[in-house]
Amino acid sequence: MNLNLYCDDNDEAGIDVNDAKKIYISDIDIGTQTVTVSLTSNHACYLFSVNALFIYIGNYSYLFGAIMIGLGAIVALFGKKIFRPTICIVGALVFTMVTSLLLFSLIFSRNSDQTWQWITFGICAAIGVLVGLILAKMVKVGTAVLTAWGGVCLAMMLYAAFVYKLDNDSKIVFYIFLILMGASFAVLGYYAFNHAVIISTAIIGSYAFIRGISMYAGGFPNEFQLVQMIKSGQIDGAGGAFYGYLAGFGICAVFCTVFQYKKFWNSGKQEQHPYHRYRN
């Protein structure tokens, strides 16, 4: 006998053995003496559904992990030194991830053809590189994106550490927290340009480096779906392994911040913020 299960989100009572609409024989093959029975119920629905982009990244974690470790180390250690290339890298990554997340949510499912996923991701990455180059030229906007993303990366670590406990299924707290942290770092970048660039690049690079390691070692929950994973019973919380990553992130961020200050900070020849420099 073959058993097919179909999701019915509107079924609050579950399977009723007396309800022919929910349980029915869909096929009988006399030759092989096979009976196929189909059931519809809310018990057949996914408890937790991962966005297609995260499934795609998970399938190629060895590749994306290596990229994030490499780029993360470069940005964390030399973000201030290679300021414009850093803007290009961060701008390209941000655009690629945001547009890919949107398109994968609208177009693909967990069973979609990976060829088209590669094509879509490749197009987003190619456009992302172009956007990164433009941001590197438009220093004012590029600086705002860079420092704001530093705040977002820090917010995601803090969210996974404890802020998620204040959130619900709608993830309102998550998005408000990310926006506030990003805006705060953008303002910091305006008033304390050099400090903000060093701190932001150290945070961004350290986050990417630690996230890349987690793609090989596991144990780092997805911040975008953390609350849903906990409520569906997939995980109990951030987990002990995550707090190890959090400690590693803190150590890396502090080390890289101190490293950049010692190597690239020159109190006598500090750059002005692009907004100040080009005000006239």
RANOR-V827113 format. One record per residue. N is the residue number from 1. PSI is psi as a letter, one per 20 degrees, with the letter a starting at -180 (* if undefined). Layout:
BEGIN
n = <N & N>
psi = <PSI & PSI>
END
This chain:
BEGIN
n = <1 & 2 & 3 & 4 & 5 & 6 & 7 & 8 & 9 & 10 & 11 & 12 & 13 & 14 & 15 & 16 & 17 & 18 & 19 & 20 & 21 & 22 & 23 & 24 & 25 & 26 & 27 & 28 & 29 & 30 & 31 & 32 & 33 & 34 & 35 & 36 & 37 & 38 & 39 & 40 & 41 & 42 & 43 & 44 & 45 & 46 & 47 & 48 & 49 & 50 & 51 & 52 & 53 & 54 & 55 & 56 & 57 & 58 & 59 & 60 & 61 & 62 & 63 & 64 & 65 & 66 & 67 & 68 & 69 & 70 & 71 & 72 & 73 & 74 & 75 & 76 & 77 & 78 & 79 & 80 & 81 & 82 & 83 & 84 & 85 & 86 & 87 & 88 & 89 & 90 & 91 & 92 & 93 & 94 & 95 & 96 & 97 & 98 & 99 & 100 & 101 & 102 & 103 & 104 & 105 & 106 & 107 & 108 & 109 & 110 & 111 & 112 & 113 & 114 & 115 & 116 & 117 & 118 & 119 & 120 & 121 & 122 & 123 & 124 & 125 & 126 & 127 & 128 & 129 & 130 & 131 & 132 & 133 & 134 & 135 & 136 & 137 & 138 & 139 & 140 & 141 & 142 & 143 & 144 & 145 & 146 & 147 & 148 & 149 & 150 & 151 & 152 & 153 & 154 & 155 & 156 & 157 & 158 & 159 & 160 & 161 & 162 & 163 & 164 & 165 & 166 & 167 & 168 & 169 & 170 & 171 & 172 & 173 & 174 & 175 & 176 & 177 & 178 & 179 & 180 & 181 & 182 & 183 & 184 & 185 & 186 & 187 & 188 & 189 & 190 & 191 & 192 & 193 & 194 & 195 & 196 & 197 & 198 & 199 & 200 & 201 & 202 & 203 & 204 & 205 & 206 & 207 & 208 & 209 & 210 & 211 & 212 & 213 & 214 & 215 & 216 & 217 & 218 & 219 & 220 & 221 & 222 & 223 & 224 & 225 & 226 & 227 & 228 & 229 & 230 & 231 & 232 & 233 & 234 & 235 & 236 & 237 & 238 & 239 & 240 & 241 & 242 & 243 & 244 & 245 & 246 & 247 & 248 & 249 & 250 & 251 & 252 & 253 & 254 & 255 & 256 & 257 & 258 & 259 & 260 & 261 & 262 & 263 & 264 & 265 & 266 & 267 & 268 & 269 & 270 & 271 & 272 & 273 & 274 & 275 & 276 & 277 & 278 & 279 & 280>
psi = <p & p & p & p & p & p & p & n & h & i & n & h & i & a & p & o & i & i & o & h & h & h & p & q & o & i & q & p & o & h & g & j & l & p & p & p & p & q & q & p & r & i & i & i & q & p & h & p & p & p & q & h & g & h & g & g & h & h & h & k & h & h & g & h & g & g & g & h & g & g & h & g & g & g & g & h & h & k & g & h & g & m & g & g & h & g & g & g & g & g & g & g & g & g & g & g & g & g & h & g & g & g & g & h & h & h & g & q & a & i & j & q & p & h & g & h & g & g & g & g & h & g & g & g & g & g & h & h & g & g & g & g & h & g & h & h & h & m & h & g & g & g & g & g & g & g & h & h & h & g & h & g & g & g & h & h & g & h & g & h & g & h & h & h & i & i & r & a & h & i & k & g & h & g & h & g & g & g & g & g & g & g & h & g & h & g & g & h & h & g & h & m & g & g & g & h & g & g & g & g & h & g & g & g & g & g & g & g & g & g & h & g & g & h & i & h & h & r & j & o & q & o & h & h & j & g & g & h & h & g & h & i & j & h & q & h & a & h & q & h & h & g & h & g & h & g & g & h & g & g & g & g & g & g & g & h & g & g & g & h & g & h & h & j & p & o & h & i & l & q & q & q & q & h & h & g & h & k & h & *>
END
